[in-house]
Every structure is written in structure tokens, then in C-alpha cells.
Amino acid sequence: MLIVPDLKRRLFSECIGTGFLLATVVGSGIMAQRLAGGNDAIALLGNTLATGAMLVVLITMLGPISGAHFNPAVTLIIALRREIKALPALAYVAVQIIGAIAGVWLAHAMFGEAILQLSQKVRAGPAQALSEGVATFGLILTIFATHQARRDFVPVAVGLYITGAYWFTASTSFANPAVTLARSLSDTFAGIRPADALAFIVSQITGALLALAVCTWFLKPTHEKSA
């Protein structure tokens, strides 16, 4: 018999998981930039590997508790699929945002940075917005297609997808509204100007909804006809 953890435990899982994710994204960005000696490619590589690895760990250990969404776009799609009710879904989103911001502040504290910041890093333009739509579309497709094909491989698939998407998208694949909002509060390597965040979030939601439409058709169970 499957025992579903109570809502408080699921919310704690989402909060701490998203917090560790953002501490990794921002903290590894700071570390990578300090060690790379001005080489942005090396800094991005360090940032990429840390983020992909942490995603595998977080989804593996917290997936059985909350589903390991760590992402309002993922929670939205799961709610639209009626796999989570509206009020718990809203609570998921709230704690994801809280955890994300706390993770950014924790990274700042660990590296001796000012806790409260606003990013000045420009990430603007149609190419950046398109990249976020593509990145989020691919993330949702990865989650649901892998879940159907091989459920136990989802943590690795998501980690590998984000690792690859850091490099094939112009935006370095935020693919997550909570991540985008929190990174606007960090004027470091991983930051994004608050003025640019809205376009990212709109594109992420659009990409997620498009992925839902595709997955609804593409992954619909089929039955072979008898010969």
C-alpha cells in the first residue's frame, strides 16, 4: 500500500529541495567565477556540473516525499493533469518561492556576499525569451516521457537534461519561475535583472503549457489492434 506523506512534510520537502537547488546554482556560480580567472566558459561549466549533479541527488531523495517538483511550472502542469489538487498546488508554489529565495541568501552568506541584492545582469531580448520557452518545454517533456518509459531514471534524466540545456540555450536554461525570481535577487554570475525576469517567467509558463498539450497527445497510451 502506497503511503502518501502528509502535506506539511511534502511542503517541507519542496521548500528545502528548492532551497538547496538555488544554493547550488548561485553558490557554484560564485565559486566558479572566482576560480575561473575571467574565463566565462569555464565558470559556466562549473556551474552546470554542480547544478545537474545536485538535481539528481535532490530528485532521488525527495521525489518519494513530495514528487520533487521544485518548480512552479512543473506543479502547474501536474495540477492541470489533476494529479494534485489546487490548494496543495498553490502551497507548493509558495514554499518553492520561499525556499528559492532562502537558498540564494544562504549562498550569499556562505561566500561572504551581501545577503540582500538585486541583480544587474542583463538577460533580455526575444532570443532569451525563446530559449526559456524551449528549455521549459524540454524539461516537462523529459519528466513525463521518462516517467512513462522508465520511472526510476527520472532524476538522472532531469539532471542530464538541465546539464545539456545550460549549453544549448542562449539563456542557460532557467526553466523555472521560482529560480528566475530568486536569481533576480543575486547580483552574481547566476543573476538576472528583475526587469528581465517577467519575460522569462511568461516564456517558461508558455513552454510548459505547450509541453502539456504535446504530452497529452504524444504520450497517450495506445493499444495495438489484433492481427
Secondary structure as UniProt FT lines:
FT   HELIX           7..35
FT   TURN            36..38
FT   HELIX           40..66
FT   HELIX           72..80
FT   TURN            81..82
FT   HELIX           86..110
FT   TURN            111..112
FT   HELIX           126..149
FT   HELIX           151..153
FT   HELIX           154..168
FT   TURN            170..171
FT   HELIX           177..183
FT   TURN            184..185
FT   TURN            189..190
FT   HELIX           194..218
//
